[in-house]
Amino acid sequence: MEKQKNGLGRRKEAVTRVFLSKGDGKITINDKDYKVYFPLVYLQNQVEAPLKAIDATDKFDIVINATGGGVKGQAEAAKLGIARALLEVNAEFRPVLKAAGFLTRDPRGVERKKPGRKKARRSFQFSKR
């Protein structure tokens, strides 16, 4: 692997561009360490998950640009982006990543607001009198 590999991850409104290169396991998101950017442990685990699945936590340096959405959406988008970038490095990772569900883009989004309702499903408060 001479140059960096790319992967794009999306989830809800979040979009992440992932740049993977040989290194010692540093993960940077928007110029911050991922543990600072995602202070919650379960979000840190989301980002690390594809690397742990293939036992490569200390083999690659990862730089991620994240935009849009919330922290959970960005973490899950980063997970997908990292998995796609790892596939570019070595196609033999595919069965492991696919079995763990890291290559599937989650299609769920926000349901639209309906007319005559307060939100998508929430009605206005009913008053009998």
N, CA, C and O of each residue as an XYZ file, in Angstrom:
516
protein
N       0.843     -1.185      0.000
C       0.000      0.000      0.000
C       0.881      1.239      0.000
O       1.432      1.614      1.035
N       1.015      1.875     -1.161
C       1.904      3.033     -1.267
C       1.237      4.309     -0.778
O       1.809      5.061      0.011
N       0.005      4.547     -1.264
C      -0.660      5.797     -0.905
C      -1.912      5.528     -0.095
O      -2.293      4.380      0.138
N      -2.542      6.611      0.328
C      -3.730      6.452      1.178
C      -4.925      5.931      0.396
O      -5.043      6.127     -0.814
N      -5.802      5.265      1.124
C      -7.045      4.751      0.554
C      -8.205      5.557      1.124
O      -8.135      6.058      2.247
N      -9.271      5.677      0.339
C     -10.405      6.494      0.744
C     -11.648      5.645      0.959
O     -11.791      4.564      0.387
N     -12.539      6.156      1.791
C     -13.834      5.532      1.990
C     -14.840      6.604      2.369
O     -14.511      7.546      3.089
N     -16.056      6.461      1.887
C     -17.101      7.433      2.192
C     -18.159      6.742      3.039
O     -18.615      5.650      2.701
N     -18.549      7.377      4.137
C     -19.577      6.810      5.002
C     -20.709      7.797      5.187
O     -20.479      8.996      5.349
N     -21.932      7.292      5.162
C     -23.096      8.144      5.395
C     -24.033      7.465      6.387
O     -24.129      6.239      6.441
N     -24.730      8.306      7.182
C     -25.739      7.806      8.121
C     -26.615      8.982      8.486
O     -26.115      9.992      8.981
N     -27.935      8.873      8.249
C     -28.870      9.981      8.449
C     -28.363     11.192      7.662
O     -28.234     11.117      6.440
N     -28.073     12.306      8.341
C     -27.576     13.496      7.626
C     -26.056     13.600      7.696
O     -25.474     14.524      7.127
N     -25.411     12.668      8.381
C     -23.963     12.736      8.575
C     -23.222     12.139      7.381
O     -23.626     11.111      6.838
N     -22.132     12.797      6.981
C     -21.277     12.302      5.905
C     -19.839     12.354      6.405
O     -19.404     13.375      6.938
N     -19.096     11.258      6.238
C     -17.684     11.241      6.632
C     -16.828     10.794      5.454
O     -17.165      9.851      4.738
N     -15.708     11.496      5.271
C     -14.708     11.071      4.298
C     -13.537     10.506      5.090
O     -12.996     11.179      5.967
N     -13.149      9.283      4.788
C     -12.128      8.569      5.552
C     -10.884      8.388      4.681
O     -10.973      7.935      3.540
N      -9.730      8.747      5.232
C      -8.451      8.590      4.541
C      -7.582      7.660      5.377
O      -7.231      7.977      6.513
N      -7.240      6.511      4.804
C      -6.532      5.445      5.513
C      -5.115      5.345      4.963
O      -4.927      5.303      3.747
N      -4.122      5.306      5.836
C      -2.748      5.120      5.392
C      -2.011      4.259      6.419
O      -2.457      4.133      7.560
N      -0.882      3.668      6.016
C      -0.089      2.850      6.933
C       0.376      3.710      8.097
O       0.741      4.872      7.917
N       0.359      3.129      9.293
C       0.781      3.898     10.457
C       0.729      3.075     11.719
O       0.885      1.854     11.694
N       0.503      3.770     12.839
C       0.556      3.103     14.131
C      -0.762      3.163     14.910
O      -0.770      2.976     16.127
N      -1.865      3.420     14.220
C      -3.166      3.342     14.869
C      -3.744      4.658     15.348
O      -4.616      4.662     16.217
N      -3.280      5.783     14.802
C      -3.825      7.088     15.197
C      -5.103      7.368     14.416
O      -5.116      7.269     13.189
N      -6.176      7.716     15.121
C      -7.438      8.061     14.468
C      -7.750      9.516     14.792
O      -7.875      9.890     15.958
N      -7.875     10.337     13.744
C      -8.140     11.759     13.907
C      -9.442     12.108     13.204
O      -9.646     11.739     12.047
N     -10.325     12.819     13.903
C     -11.581     13.264     13.303
C     -11.636     14.782     13.402
O     -11.566     15.339     14.497
N     -11.762     15.448     12.263
C     -11.804     16.916     12.196
C     -10.671     17.544     13.023
O     -10.904     18.438     13.837
N      -9.450     17.063     12.801
C      -8.228     17.560     13.461
C      -8.199     17.360     14.977
O      -7.421     18.021     15.666
N      -9.031     16.462     15.506
C      -8.999     16.115     16.929
C      -8.858     14.605     17.054
O      -9.256     13.855     16.163
N      -8.283     14.170     18.178
C      -8.233     12.740     18.442
C      -9.665     12.229     18.605
O     -10.514     12.929     19.158
N      -9.934     11.021     18.130
C     -11.312     10.523     18.150
C     -11.856     10.364     19.564
O     -13.069     10.415     19.764
N     -10.984     10.174     20.545
C     -11.451     10.038     21.931
C     -11.863     11.391     22.514
O     -12.654     11.454     23.456
N     -11.322     12.466     21.948
C     -11.747     13.815     22.352
C     -13.023     14.189     21.608
O     -13.945     14.762     22.189
N     -13.069     13.860     20.319
C     -14.229     14.208     19.481
C     -15.476     13.436     19.904
O     -16.575     13.989     19.934
N     -15.297     12.146     20.232
C     -16.392     11.310     20.740
C     -16.078     10.934     22.184
O     -15.449      9.902     22.418
N     -16.502     11.751     23.172
C     -16.161     11.430     24.563
C     -16.881     10.186     25.099
O     -16.424      9.577     26.066
N     -18.009      9.805     24.471
C     -18.742      8.631     24.944
C     -18.075      7.354     24.432
O     -17.745      7.247     23.251
N     -17.881      6.396     25.323
C     -17.141      5.174     25.003
C     -17.821      4.361     23.908
O     -17.140      3.794     23.053
N     -19.161      4.292     23.918
C     -19.828      3.462     22.917
C     -19.664      4.042     21.514
O     -19.693      3.294     20.536
N     -19.493      5.350     21.397
C     -19.228      5.951     20.085
C     -17.782      5.679     19.647
O     -17.519      5.464     18.464
N     -16.861      5.687     20.594
C     -15.463      5.332     20.293
C     -15.390      3.891     19.806
O     -14.638      3.578     18.883
N     -16.179      3.010     20.434
C     -16.201      1.605     20.022
C     -16.749      1.447     18.611
O     -16.288      0.586     17.862
N     -17.740      2.277     18.234
C     -18.280      2.241     16.873
C     -17.179      2.516     15.862
O     -17.072      1.826     14.848
N     -16.358      3.529     16.141
C     -15.293      3.922     15.217
C     -14.225      2.824     15.132
O     -13.705      2.550     14.050
N     -13.902      2.203     16.255
C     -12.847      1.173     16.292
C     -13.301     -0.181     15.742
O     -12.470     -0.997     15.345
N     -14.614     -0.423     15.717
C     -15.158     -1.752     15.439
C     -14.625     -2.422     14.170
O     -14.234     -3.587     14.242
N     -14.588     -1.743     12.992
C     -14.078     -2.442     11.801
C     -12.608     -2.848     11.926
O     -12.198     -3.883     11.402
N     -11.816     -2.022     12.626
C     -10.392     -2.348     12.816
C     -10.227     -3.540     13.758
O      -9.370     -4.396     13.540
N     -11.050     -3.589     14.801
C     -10.978     -4.719     15.741
C     -11.403     -6.017     15.066
O     -10.878     -7.086     15.378
N     -12.352     -5.924     14.142
C     -12.852     -7.118     13.460
C     -11.758     -7.811     12.651
O     -11.759     -9.035     12.528
N     -10.824     -7.032     12.098
C      -9.748     -7.624     11.280
C      -8.392     -7.588     11.986
O      -7.361     -7.830     11.360
N      -8.389     -7.287     13.289
C      -7.149     -7.212     14.099
C      -6.122     -6.269     13.485
O      -4.967     -6.647     13.285
N      -6.539     -5.046     13.187
C      -5.632     -4.066     12.582
C      -5.684     -2.737     13.326
O      -5.561     -1.678     12.710
N      -5.866     -2.782     14.664
C      -6.025     -1.540     15.418
C      -4.762     -0.681     15.419
O      -4.845      0.533     15.600
N      -3.595     -1.295     15.218
C      -2.348     -0.511     15.264
C      -1.571     -0.562     13.949
O      -0.354     -0.371     13.939
N      -2.269     -0.818     12.841
C      -1.592     -0.908     11.546
C      -1.862      0.276     10.634
O      -1.114      0.500      9.683
N      -2.926      1.047     10.906
C      -3.316      2.129     10.009
C      -3.511      3.435     10.765
O      -3.983      3.443     11.902
N      -3.139      4.550     10.114
C      -3.499      5.878     10.593
C      -4.733      6.299      9.814
O      -4.799      6.113      8.598
N      -5.707      6.864     10.507
C      -6.962      7.231      9.869
C      -7.252      8.704     10.124
O      -7.211      9.175     11.261
N      -7.547      9.421      9.040
C      -7.977     10.812      9.141
C      -9.403     10.868      8.605
O      -9.686     10.382      7.511
N     -10.298     11.467      9.391
C     -11.716     11.509      9.020
C     -12.203     12.950      9.011
O     -11.957     13.706      9.951
N     -12.902     13.328      7.930
C     -13.606     14.611      7.872
C     -15.085     14.303      8.039
O     -15.677     13.608      7.213
N     -15.688     14.822      9.118
C     -17.100     14.548      9.392
C     -17.903     15.835      9.302
O     -17.518     16.862      9.861
N     -19.032     15.767      8.585
C     -19.920     16.926      8.488
C     -21.364     16.470      8.655
O     -21.713     15.334      8.336
N     -22.190     17.372      9.158
C     -23.629     17.140      9.242
C     -24.033     16.137     10.298
O     -23.204     15.393     10.822
N     -25.316     16.128     10.603
C     -25.850     15.147     11.543
C     -25.417     15.393     12.971
O     -24.905     16.459     13.312
N     -25.634     14.383     13.802
C     -25.237     14.450     15.208
C     -24.057     13.528     15.465
O     -23.522     12.915     14.541
N     -23.658     13.435     16.718
C     -22.469     12.646     17.045
C     -22.665     11.163     16.749
O     -21.748     10.505     16.258
N     -23.851     10.630     17.041
C     -24.084      9.202     16.794
C     -24.074      8.903     15.295
O     -23.485      7.912     14.862
N     -24.717      9.747     14.512
C     -24.718      9.577     13.060
C     -23.321      9.662     12.495
O     -22.961      8.891     11.605
N     -22.523     10.598     13.003
C     -21.152     10.738     12.515
C     -20.305      9.529     12.889
O     -19.481      9.082     12.091
N     -20.498      8.995     14.088
C     -19.733      7.814     14.515
C     -20.067      6.611     13.632
O     -19.172      5.868     13.228
N     -21.347      6.421     13.334
C     -21.745      5.282     12.511
C     -21.348      5.484     11.051
O     -21.053      4.518     10.348
N     -21.341      6.729     10.596
C     -20.868      7.014      9.243
C     -19.366      6.757      9.143
O     -18.881      6.270      8.122
N     -18.638      7.084     10.201
C     -17.196      6.817     10.236
C     -16.929      5.316     10.193
O     -15.982      4.871      9.544
N     -17.758      4.536     10.879
C     -17.620      3.075     10.883
C     -17.746      2.523      9.463
O     -16.943      1.689      9.044
N     -18.754      2.989      8.727
C     -18.953      2.541      7.354
C     -17.796      2.994      6.458
O     -17.316      2.223      5.627
N     -17.353      4.236      6.625
C     -16.250      4.762      5.814
C     -14.959      3.994      6.036
O     -14.234      3.703      5.085
N     -14.670      3.665      7.292
C     -13.454      2.904      7.609
C     -13.531      1.510      6.993
O     -12.549      1.025      6.430
N     -14.690      0.866      7.097
C     -14.860     -0.475      6.521
C     -14.657     -0.441      5.008
O     -14.016     -1.332      4.451
N     -15.196      0.578      4.336
C     -15.037      0.680      2.883
C     -13.587      0.955      2.496
O     -13.106      0.441      1.486
N     -12.888      1.763      3.292
C     -11.476      2.039      3.011
C     -10.628      0.785      3.219
O      -9.682      0.544      2.469
N     -10.962     -0.012      4.233
C     -10.233     -1.260      4.478
C     -10.398     -2.234      3.319
O      -9.476     -2.988      3.006
N     -11.570     -2.224      2.679
C     -11.790     -3.075      1.507
C     -10.861     -2.692      0.360
O     -10.388     -3.555     -0.379
N     -10.601     -1.385      0.214
C      -9.682     -0.938     -0.838
C      -8.269     -1.423     -0.558
O      -7.513     -1.709     -1.486
N      -7.909     -1.516      0.729
C      -6.574     -2.002      1.095
C      -6.434     -3.478      0.740
O      -5.460     -3.884      0.106
N      -7.425     -4.281      1.158
C      -7.351     -5.723      0.939
C      -8.769     -6.283      0.806
O      -9.553     -6.233      1.753
N      -9.087     -6.811     -0.362
C     -10.427     -7.345     -0.621
C     -10.717     -8.600      0.202
O     -11.876     -9.001      0.309
N      -9.704     -9.226      0.782
C      -9.902    -10.433      1.586
C     -10.566    -10.133      2.933
O     -11.010    -11.055      3.617
N     -10.640     -8.843      3.324
C     -11.322     -8.467      4.562
C     -12.840     -8.534      4.409
O     -13.560     -8.496      5.407
N     -13.342     -8.634      3.163
C     -14.778     -8.527      2.893
C     -15.649     -9.511      3.688
O     -16.625     -9.076      4.300
N     -15.338    -10.824      3.706
C     -16.224    -11.750      4.439
C     -16.366    -11.403      5.924
O     -17.454    -11.503      6.490
N     -15.258    -10.993      6.546
C     -15.280    -10.673      7.973
C     -16.110     -9.409      8.220
O     -16.950     -9.378      9.120
N     -15.870     -8.371      7.414
C     -16.579     -7.102      7.582
C     -18.065     -7.245      7.254
O     -18.917     -6.644      7.908
N     -18.360     -8.047      6.233
C     -19.754     -8.227      5.828
C     -20.524     -9.016      6.884
O     -21.678     -8.704      7.179
N     -19.884    -10.039      7.452
C     -20.534    -10.843      8.494
C     -20.843     -9.996      9.725
O     -21.849    -10.217     10.400
N     -19.978     -9.030     10.015
C     -20.195     -8.156     11.174
C     -21.179     -7.035     10.867
O     -21.592     -6.308     11.771
N     -21.560     -6.888      9.591
C     -22.547     -5.882      9.212
C     -21.986     -4.488      9.017
O     -22.733     -3.512      9.088
N     -20.682     -4.369      8.773
C     -20.051     -3.051      8.637
C     -20.132     -2.478      7.225
O     -19.809     -1.307      7.022
N     -20.557     -3.277      6.244
C     -20.593     -2.792      4.863
C     -21.994     -2.380      4.427
O     -22.194     -1.996      3.274
N     -22.954     -2.455      5.325
C     -24.331     -2.115      4.998
C     -24.625     -0.691      5.436
O     -24.415     -0.334      6.596
N     -25.116      0.128      4.499
C     -25.482      1.489      4.851
C     -26.872      1.457      5.463
O     -27.800      0.916      4.862
N     -27.027      2.026      6.641
C     -28.315      2.041      7.325
C     -29.228      3.049      6.623
O     -28.945      4.247      6.654
N     -30.314      2.594      5.992
C     -31.126      3.504      5.174
C     -32.096      4.381      5.973
O     -32.732      5.272      5.410
N     -32.210      4.132      7.275
C     -33.210      4.870      8.044
C     -32.871      6.349      8.129
O     -31.721      6.732      8.341
N     -33.898      7.166      7.957
C     -33.728      8.605      8.071
C     -34.873      9.172      8.888
O     -35.629      8.428      9.513
N     -34.998     10.479      8.883
C     -36.061     11.126      9.643
C     -37.350     11.060      8.835
O     -37.374     11.382      7.647
N     -38.427     10.634      9.503
C     -39.727     10.568      8.843
C     -40.266     11.986      8.685
O     -40.103     12.816      9.580
N     -40.907     12.267      7.554
C     -41.366     13.634      7.312
C     -42.562     13.989      8.179
O     -43.323     13.121      8.604
N     -42.710     15.280      8.432
C     -43.851     15.772      9.194
C     -45.103     15.703      8.328
O     -45.078     16.064      7.151
N     -46.214     15.229      8.934
C     -47.465     15.113      8.194
C     -48.354     16.319      8.493
O     -48.287     16.883      9.585
N     -49.191     16.718      7.522
C     -50.104     17.833      7.778
C     -51.150     17.462      8.829
O     -51.593     16.315      8.889
N     -51.541     18.420      9.646
C     -52.528     18.171     10.684
C     -51.952     17.505     11.917
O     -52.696     17.113     12.816
N     -50.640     17.373     11.968
C     -49.975     16.784     13.136
C     -48.847     17.702     13.595
O     -48.368     18.554     12.847
N     -48.440     17.504     14.843
C     -47.390     18.350     15.416
C     -46.009     17.950     14.895
O     -45.187     18.809     14.574
N     -45.761     16.639     14.814
C     -44.510     16.108     14.263
C     -44.897     15.016     13.265
O     -46.001     15.054     12.722
N     -44.026     14.054     13.013
C     -44.336     13.010     12.039
C     -45.533     12.172     12.478
O     -46.402     11.861     11.664
N     -45.587     11.803     13.762
C     -46.679     10.967     14.270
C     -47.432     11.604     15.427
O     -48.584     11.261     15.691
N     -46.788     12.516     16.102
C     -47.377     13.155     17.280
C     -48.520     14.070     16.882
O     -48.355     14.941     16.028
N     -49.695     13.873     17.508
C     -50.838     14.738     17.258
C     -50.819     15.924     18.200
O     -50.087     15.936     19.190
N     -51.627     16.916     17.885
C     -51.814     18.012     18.819
C     -52.575     17.476     20.026
O     -53.280     16.472     19.921
N     -52.436     18.139     21.168
C     -53.102     17.674     22.386
C     -54.612     17.779     22.231
O     -55.141     18.800     21.793
N     -55.292     16.698     22.599
C     -56.748     16.659     22.487
C     -57.379     17.206     23.761
O     -56.997     16.825     24.868
N     -58.339     18.096     23.595
C     -59.055     18.642     24.734
C     -60.553     18.345     24.529
O     -61.169     18.822     23.576
N     -61.112     17.556     25.438
C     -62.524     17.206     25.287
C     -63.410     18.417     25.582
O     -64.451     18.596     24.950
N     -62.996     19.248     26.545
C     -63.801     20.438     26.892
C     -62.938     21.674     26.921
O     -63.434     22.767     27.193
